[in-house]
Amino acid sequence: MKLPFAVLFLPVLSLACIATCSAQQTAMLANAPLPNVASDAQPGEAFSSSAMGGVYPVRAPQAEEKKPGLHILDWSMLGAAATLRVLDYTSTEKALTEPQYYHEAELPNGLVKNKPAFAAFEAGTVAVNYGAYRFLVRHNRRSLARAAQFVYVGAMTFQIAHNYQTLGQTPPVQ
């Protein structure tokens, strides 16, 4: 119901921290050493039968760079964030059934009172969170992604617990 503004945009804010990533990688590639090529043959004769005596050299297999994937800790944090979003939806819907006691403080009433739109908003938040997390992991910023996710899950857990505690203290409707 009431959520700090910065926590909503934490995945987006974490993307700003990787802006220098591509510039640093380009600089590292420009300074990379060139492969050592030692051959007595002319450039066009590197693999000809006269240069090697009819035997063709076997090239060493090129190691493919494996793209970083998500680990069990990553999936568990993403699952926790998605679960917290579902709990946020249910606590807000429960609070809207008792308007004399509760009101939405952060989101517009037009969004919150429209159930499909509010569900789409919550699902979109989960999707953006997942996309930002994957983006950071693919750009070798897993520690930043995890730190941001820890803060996000911690803040959401506190807020959802507060929401349900407040809902539990509501006098029964007569």
Residue pairs with C-beta under 8 A, 6 or more apart in sequence:
1 91
1 92
1 95
1 102
1 104
1 105
1 106
1 159
1 163
1 166
2 105
2 106
2 159
2 162
3 88
3 106
3 155
3 156
3 159
4 155
5 106
6 13
7 151
7 152
7 155
7 156
7 159
8 106
8 125
10 148
10 151
10 152
10 155
11 128
11 129
11 131
11 132
11 133
11 148
11 152
12 128
12 132
13 148
14 132
14 136
14 144
14 145
14 148
15 132
15 135
15 136
17 141
17 144
18 135
18 136
18 139
18 141
18 144
21 139
21 140
21 141
39 46
39 51
40 51
41 48
41 51
45 51
47 56
47 57
67 138
68 137
68 138
68 140
68 142
69 137
70 78
70 133
70 134
70 137
73 146
74 133
74 137
74 142
74 145
74 146
74 149
77 133
77 146
77 149
77 150
77 153
78 129
78 130
78 133
78 149
80 153
81 126
81 129
81 149
81 152
81 153
81 156
82 126
82 129
84 153
84 156
84 157
84 160
85 122
85 123
85 125
85 126
85 156
86 122
87 160
87 164
88 122
88 156
88 159
88 160
88 163
89 118
89 119
89 122
91 160
91 163
91 164
91 167
92 104
92 112
92 118
92 163
93 115
93 118
94 167
95 101
95 102
95 103
95 104
95 163
95 167
96 102
96 104
96 112
96 113
98 170
98 173
101 170
102 166
102 167
104 112
107 118
107 121
111 117
111 118
111 121
112 118
129 149
129 152
132 145
133 145
133 149
136 142
136 144
136 145
136 148
137 145
